[in-house]
Amino acid sequence: MTKPAYGITWNFKVGSLLFVINVVLSMMYWAGMLREIMHGQPNYSLVLVVCTLIGCLSGLFYGLKENWILAFITGGISGAGSFVVFDWYTRIFHKTSVFHYEGVLICAAGAVPGLILFIILYKIFDKKKAE
């Protein structure tokens, strides 16, 4: 498969789309929109598991072919982290409204530990492969 001339591959696009879905799901849970869709209050744990699975899929698309298991695990950590940090942020600061960019930045900050873990594990396993 050839890369596009502008440098953005299809897997980067799909991984980014999945991350956006994770952000939207977090904001829908906080705003109460999931309550209306599901005709009742959704379970926090269920939404956390869904965000974790979306993060795992996103990690698979972002990850490299050789290290897909690392990307899967750290993507799940990033997905769960983005949901939990967004929830903590809205509870701690008693938010009644959130700007779209604010929600994206908070969810991105929650995804950073998974990204850092992926980079560290990738460096470790890359050194072992070179030896």
FIKOLZA-1660 file (N, C-alpha, C; in steps of 0.1 Angstrom, whole numbers, plus 5000, padded with zeros to 4 digits):
% residues 131
   i   px   py   pz ch aa at
   1 5008 4988 5000  A  M  N
   1 5000 5000 5000  A  M CA
   1 5009 5012 5000  A  M  C
   2 5006 5022 4992  A  T  N
   2 5014 5034 4991  A  T CA
   2 5008 5045 5000  A  T  C
   3 5017 5053 5005  A  K  N
   3 5013 5064 5014  A  K CA
   3 5009 5076 5005  A  K  C
   4 4999 5083 5010  A  P  N
   4 4995 5095 5002  A  P CA
   4 5006 5105 5002  A  P  C
   5 5005 5114 4992  A  A  N
   5 5015 5124 4990  A  A CA
   5 5017 5134 5001  A  A  C
   6 5006 5136 5009  A  Y  N
   6 5006 5146 5020  A  Y CA
   6 5011 5139 5033  A  Y  C
   7 5013 5126 5033  A  G  N
   7 5019 5120 5045  A  G CA
   7 5010 5115 5055  A  G  C
   8 4997 5116 5054  A  I  N
   8 4987 5111 5064  A  I CA
   8 4982 5098 5059  A  I  C
   9 4984 5087 5066  A  T  N
   9 4979 5074 5062  A  T CA
   9 4965 5071 5066  A  T  C
  10 4959 5061 5061  A  W  N
  10 4946 5058 5064  A  W CA
  10 4944 5053 5078  A  W  C
  11 4955 5046 5084  A  N  N
  11 4954 5041 5098  A  N CA
  11 4955 5053 5107  A  N  C
  12 4962 5064 5104  A  F  N
  12 4962 5075 5112  A  F CA
  12 4948 5082 5113  A  F  C
  13 4942 5083 5101  A  K  N
  13 4928 5088 5100  A  K CA
  13 4918 5080 5109  A  K  C
  14 4919 5067 5108  A  V  N
  14 4909 5059 5115  A  V CA
  14 4912 5060 5130  A  V  C
  15 4925 5059 5134  A  G  N
  15 4928 5061 5148  A  G CA
  15 4924 5074 5154  A  G  C
  16 4925 5085 5146  A  S  N
  16 4921 5098 5150  A  S CA
  16 4906 5099 5152  A  S  C
  17 4899 5093 5142  A  L  N
  17 4884 5092 5143  A  L CA
  17 4880 5085 5155  A  L  C
  18 4886 5074 5158  A  L  N
  18 4882 5067 5171  A  L CA
  18 4885 5075 5183  A  L  C
  19 4896 5082 5183  A  F  N
  19 4898 5091 5195  A  F CA
  19 4888 5102 5196  A  F  C
  20 4883 5107 5185  A  V  N
  20 4873 5117 5185  A  V CA
  20 4860 5111 5190  A  V  C
  21 4857 5099 5186  A  I  N
  21 4845 5092 5191  A  I CA
  21 4846 5090 5206  A  I  C
  22 4858 5087 5211  A  N  N
  22 4860 5086 5226  A  N CA
  22 4857 5099 5233  A  N  C
  23 4862 5110 5227  A  V  N
  23 4859 5123 5233  A  V CA
  23 4844 5127 5233  A  V  C
  24 4838 5124 5222  A  V  N
  24 4824 5127 5220  A  V CA
  24 4816 5118 5230  A  V  C
  25 4819 5106 5232  A  L  N
  25 4812 5097 5242  A  L CA
  25 4814 5103 5256  A  L  C
  26 4826 5107 5259  A  S  N
  26 4828 5113 5273  A  S CA
  26 4820 5125 5275  A  S  C
  27 4819 5134 5265  A  M  N
  27 4811 5146 5266  A  M CA
  27 4796 5143 5266  A  M  C
  28 4792 5133 5259  A  M  N
  28 4778 5129 5259  A  M CA
  28 4774 5123 5272  A  M  C
  29 4783 5116 5279  A  Y  N
  29 4780 5110 5292  A  Y CA
  29 4779 5122 5302  A  Y  C
  30 4788 5131 5301  A  W  N
  30 4788 5142 5311  A  W CA
  30 4775 5151 5309  A  W  C
  31 4772 5154 5296  A  A  N
  31 4761 5163 5294  A  A CA
  31 4747 5156 5296  A  A  C
  32 4747 5143 5298  A  G  N
  32 4734 5136 5300  A  G CA
  32 4727 5132 5287  A  G  C
  33 4734 5133 5276  A  M  N
  33 4728 5129 5264  A  M CA
  33 4726 5114 5263  A  M  C
  34 4735 5106 5269  A  L  N
  34 4734 5092 5269  A  L CA
  34 4722 5087 5277  A  L  C
  35 4718 5095 5287  A  R  N
  35 4706 5092 5295  A  R CA
  35 4694 5092 5286  A  R  C
  36 4693 5102 5277  A  E  N
  36 4682 5103 5268  A  E CA
  36 4682 5092 5258  A  E  C
  37 4694 5089 5253  A  I  N
  37 4694 5079 5242  A  I CA
  37 4691 5065 5248  A  I  C
  38 4696 5062 5260  A  M  N
  38 4694 5049 5266  A  M CA
  38 4682 5048 5274  A  M  C
  39 4675 5059 5276  A  H  N
  39 4662 5059 5284  A  H CA
  39 4665 5055 5298  A  H  C
  40 4676 5060 5304  A  G  N
  40 4679 5058 5318  A  G CA
  40 4694 5061 5319  A  G  C
  41 4698 5063 5332  A  Q  N
  41 4712 5066 5335  A  Q CA
  41 4721 5055 5331  A  Q  C
  42 4731 5057 5322  A  P  N
  42 4740 5047 5318  A  P CA
  42 4750 5044 5330  A  P  C
  43 4754 5032 5331  A  N  N
  43 4763 5028 5341  A  N CA
  43 4777 5034 5338  A  N  C
  44 4783 5040 5349  A  Y  N
  44 4796 5046 5347  A  Y CA
  44 4807 5035 5342  A  Y  C
  45 4806 5023 5348  A  S  N
  45 4816 5013 5345  A  S CA
  45 4814 5008 5330  A  S  C
  46 4802 5008 5326  A  L  N
  46 4799 5004 5312  A  L CA
  46 4805 5014 5302  A  L  C
  47 4803 5027 5305  A  V  N
  47 4809 5037 5296  A  V CA
  47 4824 5037 5297  A  V  C
  48 4829 5034 5308  A  L  N
  48 4844 5033 5310  A  L CA
  48 4849 5021 5301  A  L  C
  49 4842 5010 5302  A  V  N
  49 4847 4998 5294  A  V CA
  49 4846 5001 5279  A  V  C
  50 4835 5008 5275  A  V  N
  50 4834 5011 5261  A  V CA
  50 4845 5021 5256  A  V  C
  51 4848 5031 5264  A  C  N
  51 4859 5040 5261  A  C CA
  51 4872 5033 5261  A  C  C
  52 4874 5023 5270  A  T  N
  52 4886 5016 5270  A  T CA
  52 4888 5007 5257  A  T  C
  53 4877 5001 5253  A  L  N
  53 4877 4993 5240  A  L CA
  53 4879 5002 5228  A  L  C
  54 4873 5014 5228  A  I  N
  54 4876 5023 5217  A  I CA
  54 4890 5027 5217  A  I  C
  55 4896 5030 5228  A  G  N
  55 4910 5033 5229  A  G CA
  55 4919 5022 5224  A  G  C
  56 4915 5009 5228  A  C  N
  56 4923 4998 5223  A  C CA
  56 4923 4997 5207  A  C  C
  57 4911 4999 5202  A  L  N
  57 4910 4999 5187  A  L CA
  57 4918 5011 5181  A  L  C
  58 4917 5022 5187  A  S  N
  58 4925 5034 5182  A  S CA
  58 4940 5031 5183  A  S  C
  59 4944 5025 5194  A  G  N
  59 4958 5021 5195  A  G CA
  59 4963 5011 5184  A  G  C
  60 4954 5002 5181  A  L  N
  60 4957 4992 5170  A  L CA
  60 4959 4999 5157  A  L  C
  61 4951 5009 5154  A  F  N
  61 4953 5016 5141  A  F CA
  61 4965 5026 5142  A  F  C
  62 4968 5032 5153  A  Y  N
  62 4980 5040 5154  A  Y CA
  62 4992 5032 5154  A  Y  C
  63 4992 5020 5160  A  G  N
  63 5004 5013 5163  A  G CA
  63 5011 5008 5151  A  G  C
  64 5023 5004 5153  A  L  N
  64 5031 4998 5143  A  L CA
  64 5028 4984 5141  A  L  C
  65 5031 4978 5129  A  K  N
  65 5028 4964 5127  A  K CA
  65 5035 4955 5136  A  K  C
  66 5047 4958 5140  A  E  N
  66 5055 4949 5148  A  E CA
  66 5051 4949 5163  A  E  C
  67 5046 4960 5167  A  N  N
  67 5042 4962 5181  A  N CA
  67 5027 4965 5184  A  N  C
  68 5019 4957 5177  A  W  N
  68 5005 4959 5178  A  W CA
  68 4999 4956 5192  A  W  C
  69 5005 4947 5199  A  I  N
  69 5000 4943 5213  A  I CA
  69 5003 4955 5222  A  I  C
  70 5015 4961 5221  A  L  N
  70 5018 4973 5229  A  L CA
  70 5008 4984 5226  A  L  C
  71 5005 4986 5213  A  A  N
  71 4996 4997 5210  A  A CA
  71 4982 4994 5215  A  A  C
  72 4978 4981 5215  A  F  N
  72 4965 4977 5219  A  F CA
  72 4964 4980 5234  A  F  C
  73 4973 4976 5242  A  I  N
  73 4973 4978 5257  A  I CA
  73 4974 4993 5260  A  I  C
  74 4983 5000 5255  A  T  N
  74 4985 5014 5258  A  T CA
  74 4973 5023 5253  A  T  C
  75 4967 5018 5241  A  G  N
  75 4955 5025 5236  A  G CA
  75 4944 5024 5246  A  G  C
  76 4942 5012 5252  A  G  N
  76 4932 5010 5262  A  G CA
  76 4934 5019 5274  A  G  C
  77 4947 5020 5278  A  I  N
  77 4950 5029 5289  A  I CA
  77 4947 5044 5286  A  I  C
  78 4950 5048 5273  A  S  N
  78 4947 5061 5269  A  S CA
  78 4932 5064 5268  A  S  C
  79 4924 5054 5263  A  G  N
  79 4910 5056 5262  A  G CA
  79 4903 5057 5276  A  G  C
  80 4907 5048 5285  A  A  N
  80 4902 5049 5298  A  A CA
  80 4906 5062 5305  A  A  C
  81 4919 5066 5303  A  G  N
  81 4924 5078 5310  A  G CA
  81 4917 5090 5305  A  G  C
  82 4914 5091 5292  A  S  N
  82 4907 5103 5287  A  S CA
  82 4893 5104 5293  A  S  C
  83 4886 5093 5294  A  F  N
  83 4873 5094 5300  A  F CA
  83 4873 5097 5315  A  F  C
  84 4882 5091 5322  A  V  N
  84 4883 5093 5337  A  V CA
  84 4888 5108 5340  A  V  C
  85 4898 5112 5333  A  V  N
  85 4903 5126 5335  A  V CA
  85 4892 5136 5332  A  V  C
  86 4885 5134 5321  A  F  N
  86 4874 5144 5318  A  F CA
  86 4863 5143 5329  A  F  C
  87 4860 5132 5334  A  D  N
  87 4850 5131 5344  A  D CA
  87 4855 5138 5357  A  D  C
  88 4868 5135 5361  A  W  N
  88 4873 5142 5373  A  W CA
  88 4873 5157 5371  A  W  C
  89 4877 5162 5359  A  Y  N
  89 4878 5176 5356  A  Y CA
  89 4864 5182 5358  A  Y  C
  90 4854 5176 5353  A  T  N
  90 4841 5182 5354  A  T CA
  90 4835 5182 5369  A  T  C
  91 4839 5172 5376  A  R  N
  91 4835 5170 5390  A  R CA
  91 4842 5180 5399  A  R  C
  92 4856 5180 5398  A  I  N
  92 4864 5188 5407  A  I CA
  92 4861 5203 5405  A  I  C
  93 4859 5208 5393  A  F  N
  93 4857 5222 5390  A  F CA
  93 4842 5225 5389  A  F  C
  94 4833 5216 5392  A  H  N
  94 4819 5218 5392  A  H CA
  94 4815 5225 5379  A  H  C
  95 4819 5219 5368  A  K  N
  95 4816 5225 5354  A  K CA
  95 4801 5224 5351  A  K  C
  96 4795 5234 5346  A  T  N
  96 4781 5234 5341  A  T CA
  96 4781 5235 5326  A  T  C
  97 4792 5239 5320  A  S  N
  97 4794 5239 5306  A  S CA
  97 4808 5238 5302  A  S  C
  98 4811 5232 5291  A  V  N
  98 4824 5229 5286  A  V CA
  98 4825 5232 5272  A  V  C
  99 4835 5240 5268  A  F  N
  99 4837 5243 5254  A  F CA
  99 4843 5231 5247  A  F  C
 100 4840 5230 5234  A  H  N
 100 4845 5218 5227  A  H CA
 100 4860 5216 5227  A  H  C
 101 4867 5227 5225  A  Y  N
 101 4882 5226 5226  A  Y CA
 101 4887 5222 5240  A  Y  C
 102 4879 5227 5250  A  E  N
 102 4883 5224 5264  A  E CA
 102 4882 5209 5266  A  E  C
 103 4871 5203 5262  A  G  N
 103 4869 5189 5263  A  G CA
 103 4879 5180 5256  A  G  C
 104 4883 5185 5244  A  V  N
 104 4893 5178 5236  A  V CA
 104 4906 5179 5243  A  V  C
 105 4910 5190 5248  A  L  N
 105 4923 5192 5255  A  L CA
 105 4923 5183 5268  A  L  C
 106 4912 5183 5276  A  I  N
 106 4912 5175 5288  A  I CA
 106 4913 5160 5285  A  I  C
 107 4906 5155 5275  A  C  N
 107 4907 5141 5271  A  C CA
 107 4920 5138 5265  A  C  C
 108 4926 5147 5258  A  A  N
 108 4940 5145 5253  A  A CA
 108 4950 5144 5264  A  A  C
 109 4948 5152 5275  A  A  N
 109 4957 5152 5286  A  A CA
 109 4955 5138 5294  A  A  C
 110 4943 5133 5294  A  G  N
 110 4941 5120 5300  A  G CA
 110 4947 5108 5292  A  G  C
 111 4949 5111 5279  A  A  N
 111 4955 5100 5270  A  A CA
 111 4970 5100 5271  A  A  C
 112 4976 5111 5276  A  V  N
 112 4991 5112 5276  A  V CA
 112 4998 5101 5284  A  V  C
 113 4993 5096 5295  A  P  N
 113 5000 5085 5302  A  P CA
 113 5001 5072 5293  A  P  C
 114 4991 5069 5286  A  G  N
 114 4992 5057 5277  A  G CA
 114 5002 5060 5266  A  G  C
 115 5002 5072 5261  A  L  N
 115 5012 5075 5250  A  L CA
 115 5026 5074 5255  A  L  C
 116 5028 5079 5267  A  I  N
 116 5042 5079 5273  A  I CA
 116 5046 5064 5275  A  I  C
 117 5036 5056 5280  A  L  N
 117 5039 5042 5283  A  L CA
 117 5043 5035 5270  A  L  C
 118 5035 5038 5259  A  F  N
 118 5038 5032 5246  A  F CA
 118 5052 5036 5242  A  F  C
 119 5056 5048 5243  A  I  N
 119 5070 5053 5239  A  I CA
 119 5080 5045 5247  A  I  C
 120 5079 5044 5260  A  I  N
 120 5088 5038 5268  A  I CA
 120 5090 5023 5265  A  I  C
 121 5078 5016 5263  A  L  N
 121 5078 5002 5260  A  L CA
 121 5084 4999 5246  A  L  C
 122 5081 5008 5237  A  Y  N
 122 5086 5007 5223  A  Y CA
 122 5101 5008 5223  A  Y  C
 123 5106 5018 5231  A  K  N
 123 5121 5019 5232  A  K CA
 123 5127 5007 5238  A  K  C
 124 5121 5001 5248  A  I  N
 124 5127 4989 5255  A  I CA
 124 5127 4977 5245  A  I  C
 125 5115 4975 5239  A  F  N
 125 5114 4963 5230  A  F CA
 125 5122 4965 5217  A  F  C
 126 5124 4978 5212  A  D  N
 126 5132 4981 5201  A  D CA
 126 5147 4978 5203  A  D  C
 127 5152 4981 5215  A  K  N
 127 5165 4978 5219  A  K CA
 127 5168 4963 5220  A  K  C
 128 5158 4956 5225  A  K  N
 128 5159 4941 5226  A  K CA
 128 5160 4935 5212  A  K  C
 129 5152 4940 5203  A  K  N
 129 5151 4935 5189  A  K CA
 129 5165 4938 5182  A  K  C
 130 5171 4949 5185  A  A  N
 130 5184 4952 5179  A  A CA
 130 5195 4944 5183  A  A  C
 131 5194 4938 5196  A  E  N
 131 5205 4930 5201  A  E CA
 131 5206 4916 5196  A  E  C
% end
